[in-house]
Amino acid sequence: MLSETKTSKDKKLEQAMQILMSIVNDNTVPRNIRRAAKEAHDHLTDESEQAAVRANQSISVLDEISQDPNCPIYARTRIWQAVSILETIRDEA
């Protein structure tokens, strides 16, 4: 059961990281939004912390940039999608 849960968390982390990288690589998104998405992605790849801690750190960064009035609607939607995935990891802990 433990390995199944870990696999589930790993899949969710990977999914969130893919969403964030799609924002980072999108040149139509303002630079500050891409920079914050990269910071959130970097938190998720830091394996020195538990998955829930990494998810929480990323959520903090993403929550702040989702409030940015310069953030395009489509990027904000992807940010919320990543946050929603990360919240499931944080809540499992």
N, C-alpha and C positions, 0 to 999 in steps of 0.2 A: 504493500500500500504506500509506503514511504517513497519508493522509487517512482511509483505512478504519479504521486503528487509533485515530486521534483520535475518529472518530465512535463507535467501540465504547466508548472511555473516557467520552466525553460521555454516551452512553446509560446506562452504568453509574452515573456520577455522578448523573444525573438520577433514576434509579431509587432510589438510596440516599437522595437528598434528599427524594423523595416519602415514603419510609418514615419518615424522621426527622420530617417535617412532620406525618405522621399521629399520631406520638407527641406532638409539641408541641401539637397541637390537641385532644388527648384529655384532657378534664377529669377523667377517672377515674384518670389517672396522677399520682402525687405530683409536686408542683411542682419539687422538686430534679431529678427525672428529666427532666421536660419542659425545664427550664433547660439541663441538660447536652445533651439532644438538640438544642436550639436552638444551643448553642455548637458542637456537631459540624457542624450544618448550615451555620453561618456559616463554619467552616473550609473547607467544600467550595465555598462561593461566592466565596472569596477568590482571584481570578484572578491575583494577583501571584506566586503559587507554582505549581509544576508539579503536575499531577494526582496524582502519586505522593506528593508531600509533603503535599498537602491530605488525601489518603486516610489517610496515616499519622497525621496530627494528629487526625483524626476518630476513627480506631480507638482511639487512646490514651484519648480522652474516653469513648467508648462502652464500652470494656473496663472502665473504672473503674465506670461506673454499672450495668453488667450484674451486678456483684458486690453491689450494694446489696440488702440483705434486704427492703427496702420496695418493691422493683420488682415489679409484678405479673407473673405468668408470661407473659401474652399480650404485654406490653410487652417483656419480656426476649427473647421469641422474635423479635419485630420488630427489636430491637437486634442480635441475632445474625445475622439475615438481612441487615441493612445492613452489618455488619462483614464478613460473608462476601463480599458484593459488592465492598466496598472493598479487601479483601485481594487480589482478582484484579487490581485496578488497581495496587496497590502492588507486587505480584509481577511485573507486566509491565515495570516500569521497570528 
